[in-house]
Amino acid sequence: MIDLSRYPELQQYGRTDGFSLNYYSNWSDFDIEIADQATVATLAAHLSTVWLRDADTNLSRPFSIPVRSDGRPQGVARHFVSVPYEDGHALENYFVELIDTAEHRIEIVNPYLNLTPSLARAFDRALAGGVRIDVVGRIDLRGDIGGRFLTALNKLFVEKYGDRIDIREFKAPDVVLHSKIMMIDQRLVTISSVNLNNRSFFHDSENGMWCSIRLSTAA
């Protein structure tokens, strides 16, 4: 807990063990920086469709679905935004499609592991096809909002997949894992706000970047 009493103008967070929004946590996250001005302007315009959505209906621009191609694009990135209840579960469908494209390996960093039925079936298909899945997560979520309940859901994930998936727990002291990354075959990666739980896919608006990458190895 950080003592901010010297700064009374700041929010003075309390010790609530995650039972209210009035609590403090140190977050470990993953950030990306985009310097190209044209790209920044495009992203700002895209986000504004959500920020400036209709106050009465909550309608905004639908989720942007990437263009599909038979080839593997190099150096390509796309921003996506989900709009629950209005985009036909496009975010869930998109993540299922990403998992289904995996041929060899899926690497995931995510603190929330409560798969929707469609995502669970995609995981099962990948595993049945010989795809290796590695997960870095934070199984014990006590201290988070609803942490005890969320911990129980994460443990159910471990019970179901622990013998088929390499699951490693992030245990840095007094730090909450907040990164959400998924990499497919070391060629496609999403860096986003998307938790692998029902809330992200059915209730919350989320956004992130999809990138086509090419990792090089030293000779």
C-alpha positions in Angstrom: 0.0 0.0 0.0 1.4 3.4 -1.0 0.9 6.2 1.5 -0.4 9.3 -0.4 -1.4 11.2 2.7 1.1 13.9 1.8 -1.0 14.6 -1.3 -4.6 15.1 -0.1 -5.7 16.2 -3.5 -5.1 12.7 -4.8 -7.4 9.7 -4.4 -6.6 8.1 -1.1 -7.1 4.4 -1.8 -8.1 2.1 1.0 -7.5 -1.5 2.0 -10.6 -3.2 0.7 -9.3 -6.6 -0.7 -11.0 -5.8 -4.0 -14.5 -5.5 -2.6 -14.9 -2.0 -4.0 -13.3 0.3 -6.5 -11.6 2.2 -3.7 -8.4 0.0 -3.6 -4.9 0.3 -4.9 -2.9 -2.2 -7.0 0.4 -2.2 -8.8 -0.3 -3.5 -12.3 2.1 -5.3 -14.7 1.0 -4.6 -18.2 2.3 -4.6 -21.8 2.3 -1.4 -23.8 2.9 -0.6 -27.4 3.9 2.7 -28.9 2.8 3.9 -32.4 4.8 6.8 -33.8 3.4 7.1 -37.4 1.1 10.1 -37.4 -1.3 8.8 -40.0 -1.7 5.6 -38.1 -2.2 7.5 -34.8 -4.9 9.7 -36.4 -6.7 6.6 -37.8 -6.7 4.9 -34.4 -8.0 8.1 -32.7 -10.8 8.3 -35.2 -11.6 4.6 -34.6 -11.7 5.0 -30.9 -13.8 8.1 -31.1 -16.6 6.0 -32.6 -16.8 4.3 -29.2 -16.1 7.3 -27.0 -18.7 9.4 -28.9 -21.3 6.6 -29.0 -25.0 7.4 -28.7 -25.8 8.0 -25.0 -29.3 6.6 -25.2 -28.8 3.5 -27.3 -25.1 2.9 -26.7 -24.7 2.3 -30.4 -21.3 2.9 -32.0 -19.3 1.7 -34.9 -19.3 -2.1 -35.1 -16.2 -4.2 -34.6 -13.8 -4.1 -37.5 -13.2 -7.5 -38.9 -9.7 -7.9 -40.6 -9.6 -8.6 -44.3 -9.0 -12.3 -45.0 -6.3 -13.4 -47.4 -4.9 -16.7 -48.6 -1.3 -15.4 -48.1 0.4 -14.4 -44.9 0.8 -10.6 -44.8 4.1 -9.2 -43.6 4.3 -6.2 -41.3 0.5 -5.7 -41.1 -1.4 -4.4 -38.1 -5.1 -3.7 -37.5 -6.9 -2.1 -34.7 -10.1 -3.7 -33.4 -13.0 -2.5 -31.2 -15.8 -4.7 -29.9 -19.4 -3.4 -29.2 -21.3 -5.9 -27.0 -24.8 -6.7 -28.0 -24.5 -4.9 -31.3 -21.8 -6.7 -33.3 -23.0 -10.3 -33.4 -20.3 -11.5 -31.0 -17.7 -10.5 -33.5 -14.9 -10.4 -30.9 -15.6 -13.9 -29.8 -15.8 -15.1 -33.4 -12.5 -13.4 -34.2 -10.6 -15.0 -31.3 -12.1 -18.4 -32.2 -10.8 -17.8 -35.8 -7.4 -16.9 -34.5 -7.2 -20.1 -32.4 -8.4 -22.2 -35.3 -5.6 -20.8 -37.6 -2.9 -22.2 -35.2 -0.8 -25.0 -36.7 1.9 -25.4 -34.1 1.7 -23.2 -31.0 -0.5 -20.7 -29.1 1.2 -18.6 -26.5 -1.1 -16.6 -24.1 -0.6 -14.1 -21.3 -3.9 -13.4 -19.5 -5.0 -13.1 -15.9 -8.6 -14.2 -16.4 -9.2 -17.7 -17.7 -12.9 -18.4 -17.9 -13.5 -19.5 -21.5 -16.8 -19.0 -23.3 -18.2 -22.3 -24.7 -17.1 -21.3 -28.3 -13.6 -20.5 -27.1 -13.4 -23.8 -25.1 -14.4 -25.8 -28.2 -11.7 -23.9 -30.2 -9.1 -24.8 -27.5 -10.2 -28.4 -27.6 -9.9 -28.5 -31.4 -6.4 -27.0 -31.3 -5.2 -29.5 -28.7 -6.8 -32.4 -30.6 -4.9 -31.2 -33.7 -1.5 -31.3 -31.8 -1.2 -27.6 -31.2 0.8 -26.7 -28.1 -0.8 -24.1 -25.9 1.2 -22.2 -23.2 -0.5 -19.9 -20.7 1.0 -17.4 -18.3 -1.7 -16.3 -15.9 -2.5 -15.2 -12.4 -4.5 -18.0 -11.0 -5.0 -16.5 -7.5 -6.9 -13.3 -8.1 -7.6 -12.4 -4.4 -7.3 -8.7 -4.1 -8.9 -8.1 -7.4 -12.6 -7.0 -7.7 -14.5 -10.2 -7.0 -11.2 -11.9 -6.6 -12.3 -15.0 -4.7 -15.0 -15.8 -7.3 -12.6 -15.2 -10.1 -9.9 -17.3 -8.5 -12.4 -20.2 -8.4 -13.1 -19.8 -12.1 -9.4 -19.8 -12.9 -9.0 -23.0 -10.9 -11.7 -24.6 -12.9 -9.7 -23.8 -16.1 -6.6 -25.4 -14.5 -8.6 -28.5 -13.5 -9.9 -28.9 -17.1 -6.7 -28.1 -19.0 -3.8 -28.6 -16.5 -2.8 -32.0 -18.0 -2.9 -30.7 -21.6 -1.7 -27.1 -21.4 1.6 -25.7 -19.9 0.1 -23.2 -17.3 2.5 -21.0 -15.4 1.4 -18.6 -12.7 2.6 -15.0 -12.5 3.6 -14.5 -8.9 5.5 -11.2 -8.6 4.9 -9.9 -5.1 2.3 -7.2 -4.7 1.9 -6.9 -8.5 -1.3 -7.7 -10.4 -0.8 -9.2 -13.9 -2.8 -7.1 -16.4 -1.3 -8.0 -19.8 -3.4 -9.6 -22.4 -1.4 -11.1 -25.2 -2.0 -14.0 -27.6 0.5 -15.2 -30.2 -0.2 -17.7 -32.9 2.7 -19.7 -34.4 5.0 -16.8 -33.7 3.5 -15.0 -36.8 0.2 -13.4 -35.5 -0.1 -11.6 -32.2 -2.9 -9.7 -30.4 -2.1 -7.1 -27.7 -5.4 -5.9 -26.3 -7.7 -5.3 -23.3 -9.4 -8.7 -23.9 -9.6 -11.0 -20.9 -10.3 -14.7 -21.7 -13.6 -14.6 -19.8 -17.3 -14.3 -20.5 -17.4 -10.6 -19.4 -14.9 -9.4 -22.1 -16.7 -11.2 -24.9 -20.3 -10.7 -23.9 -20.5 -7.5 -21.8 -17.5 -5.1 -22.0 -16.3 -3.1 -24.9 -12.7 -4.0 -25.7 -10.0 -2.9 -28.1 -6.6 -4.0 -29.2 -4.1 -4.5 -32.0 -3.7 -7.4 -34.3 -0.2 -7.7 -35.8 1.4 -9.9 -38.4 5.0 -10.5 -37.3 8.1 -12.3 -38.4 10.5 -13.4 -35.7 14.1 -13.9 -36.8 16.6 -16.2 -35.2 20.4 -15.8 -35.0 22.4 -18.0 -37.4 
